[in-house]
Amino acid sequence: QVQLVESGGGLVQAGGSLRLSCAASGSIFSINNRVWYRQAPGKQREFVASINSGGGLNYADSVKGRFTISRDNAKNTVYLQMNSLKPEDTATYYCNINTNYGRDYWGKGTPVTVSS
């Protein structure tokens, strides 16, 4: 059974940094993308960053230059380094893995609160 577990969220002041982790357990084949999404209270879930099987990176415009996505294949873990955090980055952050055969896996999320 595949499980994704996010960690690293918390409360931080504006301008600070956090590093989120998403550890996957179980066997996942034909991974297409590892993706971070976020959902702020009262808003729809939005894309934050992704890394594909070839290492290609993609970022939402709102986080470019501040956030960095990376992965450790040996640990089956994907990371999101978040620097220069702003109050508008406050949200629950979710990890997603999607596969070439159309399967999606989601974590339960980790909350991030950025105080002004």
ROSE-4610 file (N, C-alpha, C; in Angstrom, 1 decimal, always signed):
// ROSE-4610
residu = [Q/Q/Q/V/V/V/Q/Q/Q/L/L/L/V/V/V/E/E/E/S/S/S/G/G/G/G/G/G/G/G/G/L/L/L/V/V/V/Q/Q/Q/A/A/A/G/G/G/G/G/G/S/S/S/L/L/L/R/R/R/L/L/L/S/S/S/C/C/C/A/A/A/A/A/A/S/S/S/G/G/G/S/S/S/I/I/I/F/F/F/S/S/S/I/I/I/N/N/N/N/N/N/R/R/R/V/V/V/W/W/W/Y/Y/Y/R/R/R/Q/Q/Q/A/A/A/P/P/P/G/G/G/K/K/K/Q/Q/Q/R/R/R/E/E/E/F/F/F/V/V/V/A/A/A/S/S/S/I/I/I/N/N/N/S/S/S/G/G/G/G/G/G/G/G/G/L/L/L/N/N/N/Y/Y/Y/A/A/A/D/D/D/S/S/S/V/V/V/K/K/K/G/G/G/R/R/R/F/F/F/T/T/T/I/I/I/S/S/S/R/R/R/D/D/D/N/N/N/A/A/A/K/K/K/N/N/N/T/T/T/V/V/V/Y/Y/Y/L/L/L/Q/Q/Q/M/M/M/N/N/N/S/S/S/L/L/L/K/K/K/P/P/P/E/E/E/D/D/D/T/T/T/A/A/A/T/T/T/Y/Y/Y/Y/Y/Y/C/C/C/N/N/N/I/I/I/N/N/N/T/T/T/N/N/N/Y/Y/Y/G/G/G/R/R/R/D/D/D/Y/Y/Y/W/W/W/G/G/G/K/K/K/G/G/G/T/T/T/P/P/P/V/V/V/T/T/T/V/V/V/S/S/S/S/S/S]
num = [1/1/1/2/2/2/3/3/3/4/4/4/5/5/5/6/6/6/7/7/7/8/8/8/9/9/9/10/10/10/11/11/11/12/12/12/13/13/13/14/14/14/15/15/15/16/16/16/17/17/17/18/18/18/19/19/19/20/20/20/21/21/21/22/22/22/23/23/23/24/24/24/25/25/25/26/26/26/27/27/27/28/28/28/29/29/29/30/30/30/31/31/31/32/32/32/33/33/33/34/34/34/35/35/35/36/36/36/37/37/37/38/38/38/39/39/39/40/40/40/41/41/41/42/42/42/43/43/43/44/44/44/45/45/45/46/46/46/47/47/47/48/48/48/49/49/49/50/50/50/51/51/51/52/52/52/53/53/53/54/54/54/55/55/55/56/56/56/57/57/57/58/58/58/59/59/59/60/60/60/61/61/61/62/62/62/63/63/63/64/64/64/65/65/65/66/66/66/67/67/67/68/68/68/69/69/69/70/70/70/71/71/71/72/72/72/73/73/73/74/74/74/75/75/75/76/76/76/77/77/77/78/78/78/79/79/79/80/80/80/81/81/81/82/82/82/83/83/83/84/84/84/85/85/85/86/86/86/87/87/87/88/88/88/89/89/89/90/90/90/91/91/91/92/92/92/93/93/93/94/94/94/95/95/95/96/96/96/97/97/97/98/98/98/99/99/99/100/100/100/101/101/101/102/102/102/103/103/103/104/104/104/105/105/105/106/106/106/107/107/107/108/108/108/109/109/109/110/110/110/111/111/111/112/112/112/113/113/113/114/114/114/115/115/115/116/116/116]
x = [+0.8/+0.0/+0.9/+0.6/+1.4/+0.9/+1.8/+1.5/+2.5/+2.0/+2.8/+2.6/+3.7/+3.6/+4.5/+3.8/+4.5/+4.9/+5.9/+6.4/+7.2/+7.4/+8.2/+7.5/+6.2/+5.4/+5.5/+4.9/+4.9/+4.7/+5.0/+4.8/+6.1/+6.2/+7.4/+7.1/+8.0/+7.8/+8.1/+7.5/+7.8/+9.3/+9.7/+11.2/+11.9/+11.3/+11.9/+11.9/+12.4/+12.5/+11.9/+11.4/+11.0/+11.4/+11.6/+11.9/+10.8/+10.0/+9.0/+9.6/+9.2/+9.5/+8.3/+8.4/+7.3/+8.0/+7.7/+8.3/+7.3/+7.6/+6.7/+7.1/+6.1/+6.4/+5.5/+6.0/+5.3/+5.9/+5.5/+6.1/+5.2/+5.9/+5.2/+6.0/+5.3/+6.0/+5.7/+6.6/+6.3/+5.9/+6.7/+6.4/+6.6/+5.6/+5.7/+6.2/+5.4/+5.8/+5.6/+6.5/+6.3/+6.0/+4.9/+4.3/+4.0/+4.2/+3.7/+2.6/+1.5/+0.3/+0.1/-0.7/-1.1/-2.5/-3.1/-4.5/-4.6/-4.9/-5.1/-6.6/-6.9/-8.3/-9.2/-10.3/-11.3/-10.9/-9.8/-9.3/-9.1/-9.1/-8.8/-7.4/-7.2/-5.8/-5.1/-3.9/-3.1/-1.7/-1.2/+0.1/+1.2/+2.2/+3.3/+4.6/+4.9/+6.2/+6.1/+6.9/+7.0/+8.4/+8.7/+9.9/+9.5/+9.9/+9.5/+10.5/+10.3/+11.1/+12.5/+12.6/+13.9/+14.6/+14.0/+14.6/+14.2/+13.3/+12.8/+12.0/+12.2/+11.5/+10.5/+9.5/+8.5/+8.0/+7.8/+7.3/+6.2/+5.3/+4.3/+5.0/+4.5/+5.1/+5.3/+4.3/+4.3/+5.4/+6.1/+7.1/+8.5/+8.6/+9.8/+10.9/+12.1/+13.2/+13.2/+12.1/+12.0/+11.9/+11.3/+11.1/+11.9/+12.4/+13.2/+12.7/+12.3/+11.9/+13.1/+13.2/+14.3/+13.8/+14.6/+14.2/+15.5/+15.2/+16.3/+15.7/+16.1/+15.5/+15.8/+17.0/+17.3/+16.4/+16.0/+15.1/+13.6/+13.4/+12.0/+11.3/+12.0/+11.5/+11.7/+10.7/+10.7/+10.7/+11.4/+11.5/+11.0/+10.7/+10.4/+11.0/+12.1/+12.8/+12.1/+11.6/+10.9/+11.6/+12.1/+12.8/+12.0/+12.4/+11.7/+10.2/+9.8/+8.3/+7.5/+6.3/+5.4/+4.1/+3.4/+2.1/+1.2/+1.3/+0.4/+0.8/+1.9/+2.3/+1.6/+0.9/+0.2/-0.8/-0.7/-1.6/-1.2/-2.1/-1.7/-1.0/+0.1/+0.9/+0.8/+0.5/+0.2/+1.2/+1.6/+2.5/+1.6/+2.0/+1.3/+2.3/+2.1/+2.9/+1.9/+2.1/+1.3/+2.1/+1.5/+2.2/+1.8/+2.6/+2.3/+1.1/+0.6/-0.6/-1.9/-1.7/-2.9/-3.3/-2.4/-2.7/-2.1/-2.9/-2.5/-2.4/-1.4/-1.2/-1.1/-1.8/-1.7/-1.4/-0.7/-0.5/-1.6/-1.6/-2.6/-2.4/-1.2/-0.8/-0.1/+0.6/+1.3/+1.1/+0.6/+0.2/+1.4/+1.4/+2.4/+1.7/+2.2/+1.6/+2.8/+2.6/+3.6/+3.0/+3.6/+3.1/+3.8/+3.1/+3.6/+4.4]
y = [-1.2/+0.0/+1.2/+2.1/+3.4/+4.4/+5.0/+6.2/+7.3/+8.5/+9.7/+10.5/+10.8/+11.5/+12.8/+13.9/+15.2/+15.6/+16.3/+16.9/+18.2/+18.9/+20.1/+21.4/+21.3/+22.5/+23.1/+24.3/+25.0/+26.5/+27.2/+28.6/+29.3/+30.3/+31.0/+32.4/+33.3/+34.7/+35.0/+36.1/+36.5/+36.7/+36.2/+36.3/+35.0/+34.2/+33.0/+31.8/+30.7/+29.5/+28.3/+27.4/+26.1/+25.1/+23.8/+22.7/+21.7/+21.4/+20.4/+19.1/+18.0/+16.7/+15.9/+15.0/+14.1/+12.7/+11.8/+10.5/+9.5/+8.7/+7.8/+6.4/+5.6/+4.2/+3.3/+2.1/+1.3/+1.4/+0.6/+0.6/+1.4/+2.3/+3.2/+3.0/+2.6/+2.4/+3.4/+3.7/+4.6/+6.0/+6.5/+7.9/+8.9/+9.7/+10.8/+12.1/+12.5/+13.8/+13.6/+14.3/+14.5/+16.0/+16.3/+17.7/+18.1/+19.4/+20.1/+21.0/+20.9/+21.8/+22.4/+23.5/+24.1/+24.6/+24.6/+25.1/+26.0/+27.3/+28.3/+28.2/+28.6/+28.6/+29.4/+28.7/+29.4/+29.5/+28.9/+28.9/+27.5/+27.5/+26.2/+25.8/+24.5/+23.9/+24.4/+24.8/+25.3/+24.7/+24.6/+24.1/+24.9/+24.3/+25.1/+24.8/+23.5/+23.1/+21.6/+21.2/+19.8/+19.5/+18.2/+17.6/+16.3/+16.2/+15.1/+14.0/+12.9/+11.7/+12.0/+13.0/+13.3/+14.4/+14.9/+15.9/+17.3/+17.5/+18.8/+19.4/+20.7/+21.4/+22.4/+22.7/+23.6/+24.3/+25.6/+26.4/+27.3/+27.5/+28.6/+29.9/+30.9/+32.2/+32.8/+32.5/+33.2/+32.7/+31.6/+31.0/+31.0/+31.3/+31.3/+32.1/+31.6/+32.3/+32.2/+31.7/+31.5/+30.1/+29.3/+27.8/+27.0/+25.9/+24.9/+23.5/+22.8/+21.4/+20.5/+19.4/+18.4/+17.1/+16.1/+14.7/+13.9/+12.9/+11.9/+10.6/+10.0/+8.7/+7.6/+7.6/+6.6/+6.5/+7.7/+7.8/+7.9/+7.9/+8.0/+9.2/+10.3/+11.5/+12.7/+13.6/+14.8/+16.0/+17.0/+18.1/+19.4/+20.4/+21.7/+22.7/+23.3/+24.3/+25.6/+26.3/+27.5/+28.6/+29.6/+30.7/+32.0/+33.0/+34.4/+34.2/+33.5/+33.2/+34.5/+34.5/+35.6/+35.2/+36.1/+35.7/+35.0/+35.4/+34.8/+33.3/+32.9/+31.5/+30.6/+31.2/+30.4/+29.5/+28.2/+27.2/+25.8/+24.8/+23.5/+23.0/+22.4/+21.9/+20.4/+20.0/+18.6/+18.1/+16.9/+16.2/+15.3/+15.2/+14.4/+13.6/+12.4/+11.6/+11.1/+11.4/+10.8/+9.9/+9.0/+8.0/+8.0/+7.3/+7.2/+6.4/+5.6/+4.9/+5.5/+6.8/+7.5/+7.4/+6.9/+6.8/+8.0/+8.5/+9.7/+9.2/+9.7/+9.4/+10.8/+10.9/+12.2/+11.9/+12.9/+12.9/+13.6/+13.7/+14.4/+15.8/+16.3/+17.7/+18.0/+19.1/+19.7/+21.2/+21.8/+23.2/+24.1/+25.2/+26.2/+27.6/+28.2/+29.5/+30.5/+31.6/+32.7/+33.9/+34.3/+35.5/+36.8/+37.9/+39.1/+39.9]
z = [+0.0/+0.0/+0.0/-0.9/-1.0/-0.1/+0.6/+1.5/+1.2/+1.2/+1.2/+2.5/+3.1/+4.4/+4.3/+4.5/+4.5/+5.9/+6.0/+7.3/+7.0/+8.1/+8.0/+8.1/+8.1/+8.2/+9.6/+9.7/+11.0/+10.9/+11.9/+12.0/+11.8/+11.0/+10.7/+10.4/+10.8/+10.5/+9.0/+8.5/+7.1/+6.9/+5.8/+5.5/+5.9/+6.6/+7.1/+6.1/+6.5/+5.7/+6.3/+5.5/+5.9/+4.9/+5.3/+4.3/+4.5/+3.5/+3.6/+3.0/+3.6/+3.0/+2.8/+1.8/+1.5/+1.2/+2.2/+2.1/+1.6/+0.6/+0.0/+0.5/+0.9/+1.2/+0.3/+0.1/-0.9/-2.2/-3.2/-4.5/-5.4/-6.1/-7.1/-8.4/-9.4/-10.7/-11.7/-12.6/-13.7/-13.3/-12.3/-11.8/-12.9/-13.1/-14.1/-13.4/-12.4/-11.7/-10.2/-9.5/-8.1/-7.9/-7.3/-7.3/-5.9/-5.6/-4.4/-4.8/-4.1/-4.2/-2.9/-2.9/-1.6/-1.7/-0.5/-0.4/+0.8/+0.5/+1.6/+2.0/+3.2/+3.7/+2.7/+2.3/+1.5/+0.0/-0.3/-1.7/-2.3/-3.7/-4.3/-4.2/-4.3/-4.3/-5.5/-5.4/-6.5/-6.6/-7.8/-8.1/-7.5/-7.0/-6.4/-7.2/-7.3/-8.0/-8.3/-9.4/-9.7/-10.2/-10.1/-10.7/-11.4/-12.7/-13.4/-13.4/-14.0/-13.9/-14.5/-15.4/-16.0/-15.2/-14.1/-13.3/-13.7/-14.7/-15.1/-14.1/-13.9/-12.8/-13.4/-12.6/-13.0/-11.7/-11.7/-10.6/-10.9/-9.9/-10.1/-10.1/-10.8/-10.8/-9.5/-8.6/-7.3/-6.4/-6.7/-5.8/-6.5/-7.8/-8.5/-7.9/-7.7/-7.1/-5.6/-5.0/-3.5/-3.1/-3.9/-3.5/-4.5/-3.9/-4.7/-4.4/-5.5/-5.3/-5.6/-4.9/-5.1/-4.7/-5.0/-4.6/-4.3/-3.5/-3.1/-3.5/-4.6/-5.0/-4.1/-3.5/-2.6/-1.4/-1.0/+0.2/-0.2/-1.5/-2.0/-1.4/-1.4/-0.7/-1.7/-1.6/-2.4/-1.4/-1.7/-0.7/-1.4/-0.5/-1.0/+0.0/-0.5/+0.3/+0.0/+1.1/+0.9/+1.6/+0.9/+1.5/+1.2/+2.0/+1.8/+1.9/+2.9/+3.0/+3.2/+2.6/+2.8/+3.4/+4.0/+4.6/+3.6/+2.3/+1.3/+1.0/+1.5/+1.4/+2.4/+3.3/+4.3/+3.7/+4.0/+3.3/+3.9/+3.6/+3.8/+2.5/+2.6/+1.5/+1.3/+0.1/-0.2/-1.2/-1.0/-1.9/-2.8/-4.1/-5.1/-5.9/-6.2/-7.2/-8.2/-9.5/-10.5/-11.4/-12.0/-12.8/-14.2/-15.0/-16.5/-16.8/-15.8/-16.1/-15.4/-15.1/-14.7/-13.2/-12.4/-11.0/-10.2/-9.3/-8.5/-7.0/-6.3/-4.9/-4.2/-3.0/-2.3/-0.8/-0.3/+1.2/+1.8/+3.2/+3.9/+4.2/+3.8/+3.9/+5.2/+5.1/+6.3/+6.3/+7.4/+7.4/+7.6/+6.8/+6.9/+7.2/+8.3/+8.6/+8.6/+7.9/+7.8/+8.4/+9.5/+10.2/+9.7/+9.7/+9.2/+10.3]
